[in-house]
Amino acid sequence: MANIALIHYSAPPVVGGVESVIGHQARLMAEGGHAVRVIAGRGEPFDPRVRFEQVPLVDSRHADILQVKSELDRGKVPDRFQALVSELMRTLESALDGSDILIAHNVCSLNKNLPLTAALRQFTEEHKRIQTLLWHHDLAWTTPRYRAELHDGFPWDLLKQAWPGVRQVTVSEARRNELAVLQKIDKDQILVVPNGIDAEDFLNLDGQTRSLIRQMDLAGPSPLLLLPVRITPRKNIELALETLAEIRKAFPEARLVVTGPLGPHNPANQNYFDSLLTLRKKLGLNEAAHFLAELTSEFLPDRVIADFYRMADALFYPSREEGFGIPVLEAGLAGVPVFCADIPPLKDLGGDHAIYFSPDAPPDQVAAKIVGSLKTSRVFGLRSAVRKNYSWERVYAQKIAPLLVI
């Protein structure tokens, strides 16, 4: 395992895109067993596993840095510039002692703190043992709003040079193309590591929901079909299982979640549940069709059910009989497409806004309606791509962890 330092002008809980990225990266690195420290001018300890070191001169808003920047922006290198570089070098020598890997976020591509940029350039030249990654979110030289602040020569040219002995990382293909042109290097020398998203945080999921999602491994696979009903024969859950098996021919990662417990009023419901489990096994769906009744005997509060609507790609509702059909309304509010049985109560609620099928229809026909709709849905397509490619866990495992081998 490596001793990793991440450096930026500021760190969590300061609000900002780069600060958020640093927070996620540091946590994932710590979870991966690395020793992690974050060096910043502003911020506070944000995770007990991550050491936070505050270095005031690293801050882009430090009074001395702002004073020097005001002269630099006019094209003048002030007398104090080199003194600040030397002071930062001494501080970095101490703060980075024992580090194996240094990840500098944006501080080598923006002109927010050029003494820090110059100090880091000197540090990388004198400490080649430390693997250095320059992580570029933004490029001052390719951004029109910064051009008036940039001038020919040192130190501004540090922001457009290909530093020797370091690895260059950009957060997008567009940034990689810009950096390759700017530094006059082959773009194959630049790695692309996208930012990620934490779906559980973004969707503000309840702690109980998070636990259930992890137990069922539902964060990545799609489509996720939701069947929020009690386990009783009139809900026609066997059709849901058989349809899921057909859907997985087109979407191999498709999942189904049945949220309800066994119906409370008929002892025969246990026999029905047993028959569903047998069918699930026969269809090879043990890892794809999930009954929350197997994970908890507790009553699930409304907020947890609402969370599953936020996670779901579709409501799948094959009931043979309903008095009303609240899940159709809930799906409508959640913005989830509705695939439901063609029975009067559900048609009254769904109107022209749902896709219907006979509760006695062959599973392959029902599956064809669902697959056809999802394949042409841009909303589902983007949701699926985000889940597959942009979760922080996946970005870390596929793109970041390989960079941390020493």
C-alpha positions in Angstrom: 0.0 0.0 0.0 1.1 3.5 -0.8 1.5 6.7 1.2 -0.6 9.2 -0.9 -0.8 13.0 -0.6 -3.4 15.0 -2.4 -2.9 18.8 -2.7 -5.3 21.6 -3.7 -6.0 25.2 -2.7 -8.9 24.0 -0.5 -10.5 20.8 0.7 -13.8 19.6 2.2 -15.9 20.8 3.8 -15.3 23.8 1.5 -17.9 23.5 -1.3 -16.7 23.1 -4.8 -16.3 20.6 -7.6 -12.6 19.8 -7.1 -13.1 19.7 -3.3 -15.8 17.1 -3.7 -13.6 15.0 -6.0 -10.8 15.2 -3.5 -13.1 14.1 -0.7 -14.3 11.1 -2.7 -10.9 10.1 -3.9 -9.3 10.3 -0.4 -12.1 8.2 1.2 -11.8 5.5 -1.5 -8.0 5.4 -1.3 -8.3 5.0 2.5 -10.8 2.2 2.0 -8.3 0.6 -0.3 -5.8 0.4 2.5 -3.6 3.4 1.5 -2.3 6.0 4.0 -3.8 9.2 2.8 -3.2 12.8 3.6 -4.8 16.0 2.1 -2.8 19.2 2.0 -4.8 22.4 1.5 -4.9 26.0 2.5 -8.5 25.8 3.7 -10.6 22.9 4.9 -11.0 20.7 7.9 -10.6 17.0 8.8 -13.5 15.3 7.0 -12.8 11.6 7.5 -11.0 9.9 10.4 -9.0 7.8 8.0 -7.6 10.8 6.1 -5.0 13.0 7.6 -5.6 16.7 6.9 -2.7 19.2 6.9 -3.5 22.8 6.6 -0.8 24.9 4.9 -2.0 28.5 4.7 0.1 29.5 1.8 -1.4 26.8 -0.4 -4.7 28.7 -0.3 -5.4 30.7 -3.4 -7.1 33.3 -1.1 -4.2 33.8 1.3 -3.5 37.5 1.5 0.1 37.2 0.4 -0.8 35.1 -2.6 -3.6 37.5 -3.6 -1.2 40.5 -3.4 1.4 38.7 -5.6 -1.3 37.6 -8.0 -2.6 41.1 -8.5 0.9 42.0 -9.9 1.3 38.8 -11.8 -2.0 39.5 -13.5 -0.6 42.7 -14.8 2.4 40.9 -16.2 4.9 41.8 -13.5 6.7 39.2 -11.4 7.0 40.9 -7.9 10.2 40.7 -5.8 8.3 38.6 -3.2 7.5 35.9 -5.7 10.7 33.8 -5.2 10.6 34.2 -1.4 7.1 32.7 -1.4 8.3 29.9 -3.6 11.1 29.1 -1.2 8.8 29.2 1.8 6.4 26.9 0.1 9.2 24.5 -0.9 10.3 24.3 2.8 6.7 23.6 3.8 6.1 21.0 1.1 9.3 19.2 2.1 7.8 18.7 5.6 4.2 18.1 4.5 5.2 15.5 1.9 7.8 13.7 4.0 7.3 9.9 3.5 4.9 10.3 0.6 5.1 7.7 -2.3 2.6 9.4 -4.5 1.6 13.1 -4.9 -1.6 14.0 -6.7 -1.8 17.8 -7.4 -5.4 18.8 -8.4 -5.6 21.8 -10.7 -2.7 23.7 -9.0 -0.4 23.1 -12.0 -2.9 24.2 -14.7 -4.5 27.3 -13.1 -2.9 30.6 -12.2 -4.7 30.9 -8.8 -1.4 30.4 -6.9 1.6 30.6 -9.1 4.1 30.5 -6.2 2.7 27.1 -5.3 2.9 26.0 -9.0 6.5 27.0 -9.2 7.3 25.3 -5.8 5.7 22.1 -7.0 7.7 22.2 -10.2 10.9 22.5 -8.2 9.7 19.8 -5.8 9.0 17.3 -8.6 12.5 17.9 -10.1 14.2 17.4 -6.7 12.1 14.4 -5.6 11.9 12.1 -8.5 11.3 9.2 -6.1 7.8 10.4 -5.5 5.4 9.5 -8.2 3.6 12.8 -9.2 0.3 13.0 -11.0 -0.9 16.4 -12.2 -4.7 16.1 -12.2 -6.2 18.7 -14.5 -9.8 19.7 -14.2 -9.4 23.2 -15.8 -6.7 24.7 -18.0 -6.1 28.4 -17.7 -4.4 28.8 -21.1 -7.3 27.3 -23.0 -10.0 29.2 -21.1 -10.8 32.7 -22.4 -11.7 34.2 -19.1 -8.2 33.7 -17.8 -6.3 35.0 -20.9 -6.0 38.6 -19.7 -4.2 37.3 -16.6 -1.6 35.2 -18.5 1.6 36.4 -20.0 4.7 35.1 -21.8 7.5 33.6 -19.8 8.0 32.4 -16.3 6.0 31.6 -14.2 2.9 31.6 -16.5 4.5 29.2 -18.9 4.6 26.5 -16.2 0.9 26.1 -16.8 1.5 25.0 -20.4 4.6 23.0 -20.2 4.9 19.2 -20.1 6.7 18.8 -16.9 9.3 16.0 -17.0 8.9 12.9 -14.9 5.3 13.4 -14.0 2.0 11.8 -15.2 -0.7 13.9 -16.7 -4.3 13.2 -15.9 -7.4 15.0 -17.3 -11.0 14.5 -16.3 -12.4 14.3 -19.8 -11.5 13.5 -23.4 -12.1 17.2 -24.3 -9.6 18.3 -21.7 -7.1 15.7 -22.9 -7.3 17.0 -26.4 -6.8 20.6 -25.2 -3.8 19.7 -23.0 -2.1 17.7 -25.8 -2.3 20.7 -28.1 -1.3 23.1 -25.4 1.8 21.1 -24.3 2.6 19.9 -27.8 2.5 16.2 -26.7 0.8 13.1 -28.0 -2.5 12.7 -26.3 -1.6 9.0 -25.6 0.7 10.4 -22.9 -2.3 11.8 -21.0 -4.6 9.6 -19.0 -8.3 10.3 -18.8 -9.9 9.6 -15.4 -13.5 10.9 -15.2 -15.1 12.3 -12.0 -17.7 10.0 -10.4 -21.0 10.4 -8.7 -22.2 8.9 -5.4 -25.8 7.9 -6.3 -26.7 7.1 -2.6 -25.7 10.6 -1.5 -27.1 12.4 -4.6 -30.5 10.6 -4.1 -30.3 11.2 -0.4 -31.1 7.6 0.4 -32.1 6.5 3.9 -29.5 4.4 5.8 -31.8 1.4 5.8 -32.2 1.7 2.0 -28.4 1.9 1.5 -28.0 -1.3 3.6 -30.5 -3.1 1.5 -29.1 -1.9 -1.8 -25.6 -3.1 -0.8 -26.9 -6.5 0.4 -28.6 -7.0 -3.0 -25.8 -5.3 -5.0 -28.3 -3.0 -6.8 -26.2 0.1 -7.3 -24.8 -0.7 -10.7 -27.0 -3.2 -12.6 -29.8 -2.0 -14.9 -32.7 -1.9 -15.6 -34.0 -2.1 -12.1 -37.7 -3.0 -12.1 -39.7 -2.3 -9.0 -42.7 -4.3 -7.8 -43.9 -2.7 -4.6 -46.6 -5.2 -3.5 -47.3 -7.7 -0.8 -46.6 -11.3 -1.6 -50.0 -12.7 -2.4 -51.3 -14.7 -5.5 -53.4 -11.9 -6.9 -50.3 -9.8 -7.4 -49.2 -12.2 -10.2 -45.6 -12.2 -9.2 -44.9 -15.3 -11.1 -45.4 -13.3 -14.3 -42.9 -10.8 -13.1 -40.3 -13.5 -12.6 -40.9 -15.1 -16.0 -40.9 -11.8 -17.7 -37.6 -10.9 -15.9 -36.0 -14.0 -17.4 -37.0 -12.9 -20.9 -35.9 -9.3 -20.3 -32.4 -10.5 -19.3 -32.0 -11.9 -22.8 -31.7 -8.3 -23.9 -30.5 -6.7 -20.7 -28.4 -9.4 -18.9 -28.0 -7.3 -15.7 -31.8 -6.6 -15.3 -33.0 -6.9 -11.7 -36.4 -7.1 -10.0 -37.2 -6.0 -6.5 -40.4 -7.0 -4.7 -40.7 -4.8 -1.6 -43.6 -6.2 0.3 -43.9 -8.8 3.0 -46.2 -11.8 2.8 -49.9 -11.0 2.7 -51.0 -11.1 6.4 -54.5 -12.5 6.2 -54.1 -15.8 4.4 -51.8 -18.7 5.6 -51.6 -20.0 2.0 -49.4 -17.0 1.1 -46.5 -18.9 2.6 -47.1 -21.7 0.1 -47.3 -19.1 -2.7 -44.0 -17.5 -1.6 -42.3 -20.9 -1.6 -43.6 -21.5 -5.1 -42.1 -18.2 -6.2 -38.7 -19.1 -4.7 -38.8 -22.4 -6.5 -39.7 -20.7 -9.8 -36.9 -18.1 -9.2 -34.4 -20.9 -8.8 -35.7 -22.8 -11.9 -35.4 -19.6 -14.0 -31.8 -19.0 -12.8 -32.8 -15.7 -11.1 -31.5 -16.2 -7.6 -29.1 -13.2 -8.0 -31.5 -11.1 -10.1 -35.0 -11.3 -8.4 -35.0 -9.9 -4.9 -37.6 -10.2 -2.2 -37.1 -7.8 0.6 -39.1 -10.2 2.7 -36.0 -12.4 2.7 -33.8 -9.7 4.1 -36.1 -8.1 6.8 -39.2 -9.0 8.6 -39.6 -5.4 9.7 -42.1 -3.0 8.3 -40.4 -0.8 5.7 -41.2 2.9 6.2 -42.5 5.0 3.4 -39.2 6.8 3.0 -37.4 3.5 2.2 -40.1 2.6 -0.4 -39.8 6.1 -1.9 -36.0 5.5 -2.1 -36.6 2.4 -4.2 -38.7 4.5 -6.6 -35.8 6.9 -7.0 -33.5 4.0 -7.7 -35.8 2.1 -10.1 -35.9 2.4 -13.8 -39.5 1.2 -14.1 -42.5 0.2 -12.2 -43.6 -3.4 -13.2 -47.1 -4.0 -11.9 -48.7 -7.3 -13.2 -51.5 -7.6 -10.7 -54.6 -9.5 -11.7 -56.8 -7.5 -9.2 -56.6 -4.1 -7.6 -59.1 -1.9 -5.8 -57.1 1.2 -6.6 -53.3 1.1 -7.5 -51.3 3.6 -5.5 -48.0 2.4 -7.0 -49.1 4.0 -10.3 -49.4 7.4 -8.6 -46.2 7.0 -6.7 -44.4 6.1 -10.0 -45.9 9.2 -11.6 -44.5 11.4 -8.9 -41.1 9.7 -9.0 -40.9 10.1 -12.8 -40.7 6.4 -13.3 -42.2 4.7 -16.4 -45.1 2.4 -15.6 -45.7 -1.1 -17.1 -48.8 -2.5 -15.6 -51.6 -5.0 -16.1 -54.5 -3.9 -18.3 -57.1 -3.9 -15.6 -59.7 -1.1 -15.0 -58.3 0.5 -11.8 -54.8 0.8 -13.2 -56.0 2.1 -16.6 -58.1 4.7 -14.8 -55.0 5.9 -13.0 -52.4 5.5 -15.8 -54.5 6.7 -18.6 -52.4 7.2 -21.8 -49.3 7.6 -19.7 -48.6 3.9 -18.9 -47.8 0.8 -21.0 -50.3 -2.0 -20.5 -50.3 -5.8 -21.0 -52.7 -8.5 -20.2 -52.0 -10.3 -16.9 -52.3 -13.5 -18.8 -50.0 -12.5 -21.6 -47.0 -14.7 -22.4 -43.9 -13.5 -20.6 -41.9 -12.9 -23.8 -44.6 -10.5 -25.1 -44.6 -8.5 -21.9 -40.8 -8.4 -21.9 -40.8 -7.2 -25.5 -42.9 -4.2 -24.5 -40.6 -3.3 -21.6 -37.4 -3.9 -23.6 -38.6 -1.9 -26.6 -39.6 1.0 -24.5 -36.4 1.1 -22.4 -34.2 0.7 -25.5 -35.7 3.9 -27.0 -35.7 5.9 -23.8 -32.9 8.5 -23.6 -33.6 8.9 -19.9 -33.0 5.2 -19.2 -30.0 5.2 -21.5 -28.3 8.0 -19.6 -29.2 6.5 -16.2 -27.8 3.2 -17.2 -24.6 4.7 -18.5 -24.1 6.7 -15.3 -24.6 3.6 -13.2 -22.3 1.6 -15.3 -19.5 4.0 -15.9 -19.6 6.9 -13.4 -20.1 5.5 -9.9 -17.2 6.6 -7.7 -16.6 2.9 -6.8 -16.2 1.9 -10.4 -14.1 4.9 -11.4 -11.8 4.2 -8.5 -11.5 0.5 -9.2 -11.0 0.8 -12.9 -9.1 4.1 -13.3 -7.6 5.3 -10.1 -6.5 2.2 -8.2 -4.1 1.1 -11.0 -2.3 4.4 -10.7 -1.5 3.9 -7.1 0.8 0.8 -7.5 4.3 1.6 -6.3 
